[in-house]
Amino acid sequence: MAVVAECRLDIGIIVDCSGSIRDTNPPNGPDNWGLIVDFIVNIILGLDISDTGSHIAVVTFGKTFLSYLFSFQCMQCNIYPTT
């Protein structure tokens, strides 16, 4: 995948991490969670993420939690749970 160097984007991705994602896996088919992770990774790899380039935020949620994985302002963030 080519990097889109001329574009500066702020992208927010909200990911459902509840059990229902895997509960709907087709029999003998692909893992839905794996498909979601691969999709997000491919988006990120195609961006020039830097202080002056694109920024990304990833938020996950489930039945009882919400977590910020990356924020727009933090270039090397760890996972910040918000309990």
C-alpha positions as CSV (number, residue, x, y, z in Angstrom):
1,M,0.0,0.0,0.0
2,A,1.4,3.4,-1.0
3,V,1.7,6.2,1.6
4,V,-0.5,9.2,0.9
5,A,2.2,11.7,1.7
6,E,0.5,14.9,0.5
7,C,-2.6,14.4,2.6
8,R,-2.8,15.4,6.3
9,L,-5.7,13.7,8.0
10,D,-7.1,13.5,11.5
11,I,-8.9,10.1,11.6
12,G,-10.8,8.7,14.6
13,I,-11.6,5.0,14.7
14,I,-14.1,3.6,17.1
15,V,-13.8,-0.2,17.5
16,D,-16.4,-2.5,19.0
17,C,-14.5,-5.1,21.2
18,S,-17.6,-6.8,22.6
19,G,-18.1,-10.5,22.3
20,S,-20.7,-10.0,19.6
21,I,-17.9,-9.5,17.1
22,R,-16.7,-13.0,17.4
23,D,-20.1,-14.4,18.2
24,T,-21.1,-13.8,14.5
25,N,-18.0,-15.5,13.0
26,P,-19.2,-17.7,10.1
27,P,-18.6,-21.5,10.7
28,N,-15.2,-22.4,9.2
29,G,-14.8,-18.8,8.1
30,P,-12.5,-15.9,8.9
31,D,-12.3,-14.5,12.4
32,N,-14.2,-11.2,12.4
33,W,-11.9,-9.6,15.0
34,G,-8.9,-10.4,12.9
35,L,-10.5,-8.9,9.9
36,I,-11.2,-5.7,11.9
37,V,-7.6,-5.5,13.1
38,D,-6.2,-6.1,9.7
39,F,-8.4,-3.3,8.2
40,I,-7.3,-0.8,10.8
41,V,-3.6,-1.7,10.4
42,N,-3.9,-1.3,6.6
43,I,-5.4,2.2,7.1
44,I,-2.6,3.2,9.5
45,L,0.2,1.9,7.4
46,G,-1.0,3.9,4.4
47,L,-0.7,7.2,6.4
48,D,2.2,9.5,7.1
49,I,1.6,9.7,10.9
50,S,3.8,12.3,12.5
51,D,3.6,15.7,14.3
52,T,3.2,17.5,11.0
53,G,1.4,14.7,9.1
54,S,-1.7,12.7,9.7
55,H,-3.0,12.0,13.2
56,I,-5.0,9.0,14.4
57,A,-7.1,8.3,17.4
58,V,-8.4,4.8,18.3
59,V,-11.1,4.2,20.8
60,T,-12.3,0.7,21.8
61,F,-15.5,-0.1,23.6
62,G,-17.2,-3.2,24.9
63,K,-20.0,-4.1,27.2
64,T,-18.5,-2.6,30.3
65,F,-15.4,-0.5,29.3
66,L,-14.1,2.3,27.1
67,S,-10.3,2.6,26.3
68,Y,-8.3,5.2,24.3
69,L,-5.6,3.4,22.5
70,F,-4.1,6.4,20.7
71,S,-5.1,10.0,20.8
72,F,-4.6,12.7,18.2
73,Q,-2.1,14.6,20.3
74,C,0.1,11.7,21.4
75,M,2.6,10.3,18.9
76,Q,3.8,7.4,21.0
77,C,0.9,6.7,23.4
78,N,0.4,3.7,25.6
79,I,-3.1,2.4,26.2
80,Y,-5.0,4.7,28.5
81,P,-8.0,3.0,30.1
82,T,-10.8,5.3,31.1
83,T,-12.6,3.6,34.0
